Amino acid sequence: HRLILASSSTQSLAKAVPGLARLVENLCVADVDDRHQRLRLGNATLRERILDPLPGAMDVLCYLGYSLQEENGEAVLILDATKHNTEAAKMELSWLWQLIEDRWQPQNWNCLTCTLLNKGQLVKCDACGEPRPSSALPP
């Protein structure tokens, strides 16, 4: 599931990871609140903000203890207490935030004039003062 998430577009990650992280945060405690033990897949907000933009989100939730079931003709994710692991949830949450930080971390860039490799946070070349090219700007 991490490979699928990591290959998601920056736009999809920006849209969906905060919501997915909130869901994962709810799993970082031993006694998960009743309202977080059952997620209706028909919930438009859940689909639009998390599941549709991030195809790997469903895999993350299943990895952390949810199982896909059907109730009264509706697809739901039900938290299985025997599969719920708070440490795994904490590790997954940390990985999600690291993914976002890495994706937005300015990358080092080469000056088009003198070819010096500049640090990502610089807006002009450290050697010749040439402005950072737009192709080297972070997303």
Secondary structure, DSSP 4 states (H G I P E B T S, - for coil): -HHHHHTS-HHHHHHHHHHHHHHHHTTSSSS--GGGSEEETT-HHHIIIIITT-TTHHHHHHHTTEEEEEETTEEEEEE-TTT--HHHHHHHHHHHHHHHHHHHSPPPEE-TTT--EE-TT-SB-TTT-PBPPGGGS--
